[in-house]
Amino acid sequence: MDIWLAFKDLCLAQPLLGLTTCILVLIPALYLILACRQTQRTTRIRGPQGTSLVFGLAKTVVDSNITNELYEPWAQEYGPVYKIPHALGKYRLMLWDQKAISHFFARDTWLYHHTPFNKIILPIAIGRGVMGADGESHKRQRKNLNPAFNAAAVRSLTSIFQDVAHKAVIAWDAEIESNRGTDGAVIDVQQCAGIGILSHDFGALDGNGSDVEHVLNAFSASVDPSHSLFILGQTFPCIMKLPWPRTKFSQKLHLTVGKICQEMLSRRRKEKETGGIDERDKSCLGLLLKAEESGETVGLTQQEVLDEARILLLGSFETTAGNMYSFNKRPWAFIELGRNPDIQTKLRNECLDFGSTPSYDDLTNKLPYLNAVVNEVLRLHSPVVEVPRAATEDDVIPLSEPLYTADGKFTDHICISKGTEVVIPLAALNRSVSMWGPDAKVFKPSRWLKEDEGTHEAGDMPHGYRRLMTFGNGARMCPGRLFALTQFKTVSFILVRHFMFEMADGAEVQIVKSLGLLPRPSVVGSTEAGCSVPLRVRRYEV
């Protein structure tokens, strides 16, 4: 009240000049008062010091190889919740505490929404589908998509996954045959892509590159997450609308994938009109069109149907399912098998001993070592590094252990204000020594077998799929996890029975992660020209 009285007296004393002066003084004063009140409502959190007055630690934490090594030591030094300085004085709140993480995921899409930065870049690249939705919109869209990914739907796709794998066997056999007289064939597993979730063939197994592949490769080459403009864009998101290379490639990707999806949807609509499709069609496209007919109140709008199709097509090409095998540009499984011949041999023996091609239920329950290898690849090579969200209102986050604050006090909860950016470091949690033991950084499938179970209390571990954070958790937990797992297991089962793999440049070769839509591996200083991840492939002879 005293501020407003002083403001009134100044304005009356010198109406014109006084008004201008008061406005110039009052605006900063009000900003400081609001900032002070916000500080009083929030817990003062400790954290590492920034290395730059402008960028804080933003240029350091964009490198996932570095952050995996930094996040846990910071948690040990500053506590299970700490803040990281970002650009222009902003900060990000990192959650390492399991109770805090569970609280976060229970409120994701409702209290915690996409950050302003993601709300701009996601529609530019992939549209306004379920991936970018929050609240009721997310719930409605997710409800319409879930039937396409349940166990019954994925079980019906197993034969398609087998066909894709056998297609790869034929293609690789031909490659090996053409290299007779040499020691097998060197194949760049980064450049193989198969059939996506919407049954669209990307053509790489026939030697034909797709438009999507070309755009994604160009997009990856254009991305520099440490670029100053990219970092400042997270503080001033509108920068991302400027016509710089990343934005142009995002728009081209949006149009290219949208065109493919539009053609598939149009073709499916015509087939449905002419009675060429069973009314009980449970395919992804069939369910999307059924949701479109239900109306936008409970179903999906025509634009949402297109955006969901775009996300599904890109998802099967570039995201979680792709993390597991070469078809979708994620050759981490082959890299690990090539580096660990004993593990590869043990996996092959299990697959050969099983005999016939496994069914969906067999893949789930009767191949324990295959399941262990799959889980370990998922643990060490999460395609999504972290999950950032912005609080839409003030929140009180409970903690499982006391936190020592910047005020010199201990607390069993923290208070955050509206607008605070909260981050869950998925990849770092998957590699945490405190959660997975001293060998957390080692590729060790045996940790998933019964003889290695019980090394940690359940309360110390994450609460995602099989205690992994790879698929996320809560309302946004990856809907396609069963699809991804089944596809990975089916293809791996068939390929490991037919071929032996090793790194063309040796098991100790250095591999770094470059960024596309998601991290991609590439070999440093490869002797194989034109190959980013060269793998030497030989036929397995009994």
N, C-alpha and C positions, 0 to 999 in steps of 0.2 A: 504494500500500500504506500509506503514512504517513497518508493521509486516512482510510482505514478504521480504523486503530489509534486515531487521535484520536477518531473517531466512537464507537468501543467504550468508550474511557475516559470520555467524557462521559456516555454512557448508564448506565454502572455507578455513576458518582458520584451522580447524581440520576435514578433510574430513570424517573419519570413526567415531571417537568418537563424533565429532560435529553433525553428522547426527543423531546418536542415541539420543543424548541429546536433540537436537532440536525437534525431533519427540515427545519425552516424554513431552516436555514443550509445544509444539504447539497444540497437541490434546486437552489437558485441556483448553488451552487458547481459542481455536476456540469454544469449547463447551460453555465456559462462554460468549463469544461474541454473539453467536447465542441465548443463553438463555436471555442475556441482551436485544437484539433486539426484541425477542419475548415478553418480559415483557413490552417494550416500546409500542408495538402494541396493547396490551391487557389492559382491564380495571382491576384495582386492586379491587378485591372483598373481602368483609369482611366475617367472618364466625367463628364458634366455634373453640376453641383450641383443638388439639389432646391430648389424654391421654397417648399416647405411642410414643416414638421417632421412633419406627419401624413400628407400625401398625396404627398410627394416631387414628382415631375413627372407623376404619373398623370393629373391633370386637364388637362395640356397635351397629352400624347401620344394622348388618345382622339380628338382631332380630326384626321382623316386629311388634311385640307387643310394643317394646320400641320406634321404629322410628315413629309410629303413634302418639305417645305422644310428641316426640321431634321436629319433622319437623316444625310444626306450631309455637311453641314458638321461634324456631330459626328464622323463617321468620319474626316474630314480632320484634325480637331483632336486626337482621342484615339486614333486608329488604327482598323484594320479590325475590331476587336472592342472593344466598350465597354459599360459598364453604365449603365442608367438607373434612378435611384431611384424606387421605387414606394411604396405605402402602408405605413406603420408599419415603416419600416426595411428592407423587402424591396427587392430590385432585380431587373431583367430584363437578361439578357445579349443584346446585339444582335450578330448576325453579318453583317458586310459583306464579309468575305474569301471569295473564290470556293472556295478549297480547303476552308475550314471549312464552307461551305454544302454542298458536295458530301459531306463527311464526315457532316454532319447528316442529309441526305436518305437516305444509304445505310443509316442506322440508325433511320430513322423507323419507328414502330410497334413496334420491338423494344427499343432502348435508350432511345428518346425516346417518351414516351406523352403523351396528352392531359393538360393541367394539371388539378389538382383542381377548379378552377372550371368548366372545360368538361365534366368528367365529370358534373357536376351539371346544368348548364343544357341540354346537348344531349339527354339523355333526356327532360327535361321538354317540350321543344319538338318534337323529331322522332323520339323513340324510341331504341332501342338497336341500330340497324342498322350498316352498314359504316362510316358516317361517324364513329361514336363508338367503334368497336372498335380494339383494339390486338393486336399479336402474332399468335398462331395463329388467334384468332377473326377478326381482320381478313383474314388470308391466305385462310381458308376462305370467308368471305363474298365477298371480292373475286373469287376464282376462279369462283364461281357466277354473278357478275354480268358478268364480262368478255365472254362470248359475245354479250350483248345490245348491245354497243357496238363490235364489230369492224367492219371495212370492209364485209363482206358484209351485215351487219344494217343498217347505216346506208344502204348503197346501196339497199336495198329500201324505205327510208322516204322517199326523195327525192320521189317522186310525192305523198306526203302533205304534205310541206313546200310543194310547188307549189300544191296545193289550198288550203292555208291562206293563201298569199300572194295567190292570185286572189280568195279570199273578202275579203281586206283591200281589194283593188282595187275590188271591187263596193261595199263599205261606204263607202269614201272617195269614190268617184264619186257615190254617193247624197248624201253630205254636201255635196259641192261643188255638185251640182245644186240642192239645197235652198237654197243661198246665191247663186243667180244674181243678177247685178247688183252683187255684191261682188267683191273681189279674192281669189278662191279661198275656201277654208274654213280656219278656225283649229281645229286638232285638238290635244287634249291627249294627246301620245303616251305620257305616264306612265300613262294609264288604259286602255291597250289590252293585252289578253292573249289569246292564241290557244289552240292545242291543245298540250297537254303531251306529254311523252315516253311516257306510258301511253295516249295517244290520248284523253285527257279534255278536252272542250271547255269552256274557262272562260267562254265566252259573251260576252265583251266586244265582239267584232266584230259581234254581233247587238244590241248595246246593253243586254245583260243582265249585271249584275254578279254574280259568284259569291260564295258564302260565304267561300271562301278569300281572295278579293280584299278583302272587307270586313274580315276579321280581320287580314290583313296590313297594311292601311292603318291600322287602329286600333292595331295593334302598333307600327307606325312612329311614330305620333303619341305613343305612351306612352313611347318610349325616350329617355332622357337619359343617355348614357354618361358624362357628367361628374358625374352625381349621386353624392353621397358614399357612399350605400348600395351602389351598383353597384361603385364602386371598392373599397370595403372588402370586398365580396363576393369579390374576387379574392384577398384575403388570408385571409378567413374564408368559404369557399364555402357553408357551411351557411346563411348569410344568404339565399341565393337561394331557399331552400325556403319562406321566409316569404310570406304572401299579399299581396304588394305588386303594383301594377298590371302590371309587366312579367311577373311569374310567372303572373298570372291570364290574361293574353293568350297567353302561351306554352302554357298548359294548354288554352285554348280552341282555339288553332291545332292542337295535337296531336289533340284530339278531332274537330275539323271535318275535317281532312285524313284522319284515320284512318277516319272514317265513309265518305268517298268511296272510299277504297282498299278497305275491307272489302266494299262493295257491288260494286266491279269484280271483286274476287277471287272473291266468291261466285258472281257471274254467270258468270265464266270457268270455275269448277269445275263448275257445272251443265252448261255447254256441252260440257265435256270428257267428263263422265259419259254424256251422251246421244250422243256421237260427232259433235258439231257442230264439233269442232276437229281439224285434222290433227295426228297424233302428232309430226310434224316441225316443229311450230309453234316459230319462233325469235323471237317477239315478247318484249318484256320480261316481260309477265305470264305468258306460256307458259313461259319459262325459270325464272321464280320458282317456279311450281307444280311444274315438273319437279325443281327443287332440293329442294322440300319433300318430294317422294316419295322422294328419295334418303336421307332420314334425317339427323338432326342431326350425325352423325359426319363425313360428307363433304359433306352438303347444308346445308339451312337448316331451322330449326324453323318452326312455323306463325307464331309471334310475330315471328321474324326476317323472314319473308316479308312480313308486314304492315308492319314497320318499313322494309324496303327499298323497298316500294311507296310508302310515305309520303315517304321521302327523294327518290325519283325524281320523284314528282309535284311536290313543293315545289321540287326542283332545276330542273325545266324551267320553273317559274313565276317563281322568284325569284333563281336563282344564275347560274352562268357563262353558260349559253346565253342567259339573259335579258339579259346585259350588252350584247348586240349589236344588238338592235332592239326596236321599241316593244312587240311582242306580249307580251313578258315583263317589261314595266315597266323596261326599260333602254334609253332612247332615245339613248344616247351617239352611236351612228352617225349618226342624223338630226341631232343637235345639231352634230356636226362638219361634216357635209355642208352644213347650213344656214349655218354660219359661214364655210365655204370654198367659194364657188360655182364657182371654177375647178376644184377637185378634183371637185366634184359633176358638172360638165360632162364632164370627162375620163372619169370612171367611167361616165356614161350613154353616152357615145360608144362605149366598149368594149363595153358590153352590147348596144347597138343594132347595132353592126357584127357581133357574133357571130351574130345571127339567131335561130335556134330556141332553145327552152328547153334549157339545158345538162343533161347527165347528171351523175352523181356524178363520173365521171372527168374530164369537161370542167371542172367546178367546181374540181377539184384541180389540173389541169395546163394549161388553155387560156385562163384569164382572169387574167393576171398582175396587172393593176391592181386588180381586185376583191380578189384575195388580199392585195395590199399594203394596201388600205384596211382590210380585216378585221384584219390583223396590227397595224396602227397603232392601231385602236380598242382592241384587246386590250392593247396596250402601255400606252397612256395611261389607260385606265379599267378597271383590274383590279378585279373585284367583291370579291375577298378582299384586304384590306389587308395583313395579316400572318399568320404562322403561329406560334403559341406552343406550346411543348412543355415537359415537365418531364423531367429526366434521372432514370432509374430506378436508376442506379448511377454511381459515379465514372467520368469519361471524360477522355481526353487528345485534344484537338482540334488537328490540324495546321493551319499557316498558310502561305499562299503568299508572304508577306512578313513581315519581322521586326516584332514589336509591342513598343513601349516601355511597360513596366509601371509601376505605381504605386511599385514598389521602385527605379525608376531603372535598370532593366536591360532588355536586348533579349532576346526569345525567339522561337523559330520554332514554338512550340506553347503551348497553354494547358491547364491542369488545372482541371476543374470537379468539384464534389462532387455526390453524389446529392441530388436535390430542386431543383437549380438550374433556373430557368426560362429557356429559350433561345428567342429570337425571330428569325424570318427576315422582314424587312420587304419583302414581295413588291412592293407598289405602288411603294415608293420605289426599289427596285432597277430597276424598269422605266423609271423617269424619271431615272436616275443620269447626270449629265453625264460622269463619268469612264468610264462604260461605253458611252454612246450619243452622246457628243459635245456640243458647246456648244448645239445645237438640241434637246436631249433633251426639253424641255418643250413643243415645238412639234409640232402635228399635221402630219406630213410622210410620207405614204405612199411617196414616191419613195425613202426610205431602204431600202426592201425590194426595190427593183429592182436589176438587175445593175450598172447604172452607178454606184450608190452603195455597192456592197458593198466590203469590204476596208478600211474606215476604222478597224476595230479588230481587234486580234489575238484569235483564238478564246479564248485563255487568260484574256483580260480580261473575257469575257462570261459571263453565266449559262448553265447547262446544261439548261434546260427546253425546252419546245416552241419551236422557232425562236429559241432564245436568250432566250425570254420566261419570266417567273416566274408568269404569270397562271394557268396550270393546275397550278402546283406542280411537284413532281418526286418521284422515288423511289416507294416503295410506295403512297403516297397520291396520286400524280398523278391528276388528274381523269379518271375512266374514260369520261366522256361528252364528251370533247373533240372527237372526230370528229362526233358527233351535233350538238354546238353549232356547230362550224365549218360543217358542211354546211347546217344550218338557216339560219344567218346569211347565208351566201352565196346560197342559193336565194331567200330572201325579198328580200334586197337587190337581186339581179339583176332580179327582176320589178317591184318597186316603183319603182326608180330609172328604169326604162324608161317607166313610166306617169306619174310625178309629178315635180314640182320642189318643193324644200323650202327654206324660209328661216325664221329665227327671227322670230316674230311681233313681238317687242319689239326687234328689231335684233340684228345680229351681235355687238355689243360688250356685250350685256346680261350682268350678273353671274349666274353659276350656282354654287350651293353644293350640298354633299352633305349630305343628312339621312340618318339611320340607320333602317333597318328591320331585317330579318335581315341586310341588306347595304346599303352606301351607295346612296342614290337621289338623282338630280339634281333641283333645283327652281330656278326663276327667281326672283331677288330683285326684288320690287316689280313684278310683272307687271301690265300694264294690262288683261289678259284675266281677268275675274272667274271664279274657280273652276278655273283652269288652273294646274297646277304647272309644266308644261313646254309652253307653247303653241307650236305649229309651224304656219306658214302653208303650206298645201298647194295647189298648182295642177296641173291636168292638163298634161302635156307635149304640146305641139302640134308635129308635124313640119313 
